[in-house]
Amino acid sequence: MDPSTGIGMLLMNGLILIAIFLGGLGIMPFIDVPSVVIVCGGTLGAVLAAFPISAIKDALMSLRTTMQPPPIDPAGTVKLLEELSQRARREGLLSLEEAAGQAEDEFLQRGLRMMVDGHEPSAIESVLFGEIDKLDERHKVSIAVWDGMAAYAPGMGLIGTLIGLVQMLQNMSDPTAIGPAMAVALLTTFYGAILANVFGTPIANKLKQRNSEEVAQKELIAQGLMSILGGENPRFMVERLNATLPPAIRATEEAA
C-alpha cells in the first residue's frame, strides 16, 4: 500500500477548500451546474472521442495501482535469481521445475517453465522481452488517457469561459444576467484547472512511475533467467544485475 497518492489528493483538495472557506462566502458561489456540465461533460466527450472504450476502462482500472502498486523487491529478486542460478549449476535446469511451481511472480514462473521445457534461449528471450514490450504499450495507453484528460479539461474550461463572456456581452443591458454569465465564465476555467492539475496530471505521473518500476522488475527477471540459461557465474550475475539498480536498493554482498 502506497499512501502518497491518497495523502496528496487529500492535501490538494483540502487546501483548495480551506482557501474557499477563508474567503468567507462558503462553497455555494463555487458551484455552478452549467460550468460542471461544460467542463466535465466536454472533457468526457473529448476522451471518448480520442480513445476506445476498452482503453478508458483500463485507465480507470489502473487507478488501483496508484494506491496498491504490484509487489516489487529488486534486491529480493536478485537474491532469488542467484539461488536459482546456483541450483541450476549444481543440479541442472530440470531442477528448476519445483521453483517454477512455487514462484509467486507469474512472469518468473512462465520463464522458468520455458527453461525447464527445453526451449531455445533465443526463443525464451524473445517471449520474455516481447511480453515486457506489450506490457509497456498497454500501460502507456492508460497513461495517455489520463494525460488526455489533463490536456482537454483546461480547453473545455476555456470554451466555457468564452460562452460565459458571449452571454455576458449580449446582456449588458440587463444587470441581473451579468452575474450568472460571469460565474460560468470564471468557474469553467476553475473546474478545468482542477480536473487537469488535481486529478489528470498527478495520476498520469504516478502511473508513469509505476510502469517504469514494473518494467524494470520484469527486465531484471528476464536478464537473470537469460544469465542462468547461459551458464553465467552466479556471483558475476549478481554483480551485473546490481549494476542496473540504484545503490540504495541493490542486493547486499551477504545476499549475493
N, C-alpha and C positions, 0 to 999 in steps of 0.2 A: 504494500500500500504506500503510495506516494501522496502525502497531504499537501504538497506545494501547490497543486492545481486548485484545490478547494480553498486553501488559505488565500491564494492570490485573487481568486474570484470574489471571495467574501471581502477582502480588503478593498478592491477596486469599487465594488458596488456600495460597500459601507461608507467609504469616503465621499462618494457621489451623493448618497442620501444625506450624509451629515452636512455637506455643503448646501444642499437644497433646504434642509430644515433650519440651518443657521440664518438663511435669508429671511426667515420669519413669515413666509407665505404658505408654508406647508407643501404637500405633494400635489395637490389638485391642479395648480396652474401649470404643472409639467405633464399633465395627462390630456392628450388630445386624440380623439378617435380617428379623425381623418388623417392625421400625421402618422399614426400607427399603421393604418391601412396602406398608406402610400409607401412607407419605408419597409415594413415587414412583408407586406404582400408583394410589393415590387421586387424586393430582394429575393424572396422565394421564387417568384416567377422567373427572374433572371437566372437563378441557379438551376431551375428546372429546364430552362431553355438551353443552358450550357452543358449540362451533364445528364446522362441517363439515370433513370430511377434506381437502378442497381448500384450505381456509384454513390448516389445520395444516401441510400440505405447503409452501404458500407461505411460512409463517412460518419453517419450517426452512431453506428456500432463501434466505431473507433474511439468514441468518447470514453469508453470504458478503460482503454489503455492509458488515458491521461491520468486516471486515478489509480488503476491497478495494472502497472506495467508487467509484462511477462518476466518470469524469474531469470535474471542474468547474473552470472557469477564467473567472470573471466578467469580469476585465479583458481577457483574450484574446477573449472572446465579444463584448464591446463594440467592440473594435478590428475584429473581423471584420465585425460589423454595419455599422460605419462604412464599411469598404471596399466592402461590398455596396451601401450607400446611394449612395456616390459613383459606382459603376459604373452603377447604375440611373438616376441623374440624367444621366449622360453618354450612355449607350447604350440606355436603355430597359429595361423589365422582362424582355424576352426574353433579354437578355444574361446573366441570372442562371441560365440553364439549365445552363451549364457548371459554375457554382458549386454547383448542386444535386447534380450528379453527383459532385463532389469532396468534398462535405460529409461529415465523419465522424459528426456527430451526426444520428441518424435523424429526430429531431423537427424540426431545422432543415431537413433535406433535404425532408421532406414539405411543410413550409411554403413553401419556395422553389418546389417543383414546382407547388403550387396557385397560386402567384402567376404563374408562367410560363404555366400553362394558362388564365389569364384569369378565374378565379373571382371573384365579387363579394367586396369587402373584408369585408362583414358575414358572409358565409358562411365565409370563411377564419378570421376572428376566432372565430366560433362553434366551428369544428372544433378550432382550436388550444387555446382555453381550456377546451373541453369535454374534450379529452384530458387536460389538466392536472388537471381536477377528478376524472376517473376514476382517474388515477394516484394522486392523493392518497387517494382512497377505498380503493383496493387496499392501499396501504401502511398505512393506518390499521387495516385488518383484521388484518394481520400483527402490527402493534404491539399490538393488543388481545389477541392470543393470548398474547404474552409477558407483558403486563400481567395477563392472567387467570392464568397460571402463578404469577406473583408473589403474586397475591391468594389463590389456592386452596391453595398449599403450606403457609403457616402455619396455615390452617384444618384441613388434614389432620393437621398436627403436633399441633394441639390435640386432635383426635379421638383420635389415638394416645396422647396423654398421658392422656386420660380412660379409655381402655381399660386402660392400664397401671395406673392408680390403682384402678380397679374390681377388677382381678385381684389387686393387692396387698392391698386391704382384705378380699377374700374369703379370702385365705390368710395372714392374720396369725398364725395358729397354727402355720404351717409356715415357719420361718426361711429354709429353702433356697429357697422360692418368692418371697420378698420381693425379693431382689436382681434376678433376671431381670425381674420385673414393673416394678420401679423403673427398670431400664435402658430398657425400652420406653417408659415414661412420659417419661423425660428425653430420650432420643435422638430420639424422633419430633419433639419441639419443635426440637431441634438441627438435624435434617435439613430440617425445614420452613423454618427461618430461612436455612439455606444455599441451598436452591433459590430462595427469594424474593430474597434480598439479594446473592447472589454471581452468580446467573445471570439470573433473570427480570427484575428491575428494571433492572440495568445494560444488558442487551441491548435492552430496550424503549426506554430513554432514548437509546441510541446510534442506534437505528432512527428515532426521532423526529427526531433531528438530521439524519440522512442524508435523510430525507423532506423536511425544510424546505429543505435545500440543493438537492436535485434540483428541487423545485417552484419555488424562486426562480430557478434557472438557466433552466428552461423558460419561466417568466413573462418573464424578461429577453429571451429569444429572441423570444417572441410579441410583446412590446411593440415590439421593434426591427423586426420584419417589418411590423407594422401602421404603424409610422412611415415605413418605406420606401414602402409602398403609398400612404400619404397625401402623399407628396412632401415630407416634412419635411426641413429643412436638416440635413445630416449632423452638423455641429458642435453644433447645438442638440439633436439626438437623443442624441449622446454625453453632453452635459450632463444631459439628462433621465434617461438610464439610469444614469449615475453617481450621481445623487441617490438612487437606490434601494439603493445599495451602501454598506457601511461604508467610511469614508475609507481604511482600510489596504489595501483590495483594489480601489479604483477604477482605471480606466484613466487613465494619466498624460496630461498635456497633449500630450506628444510623440505618444502613440498616438492621441489624439483629433485 
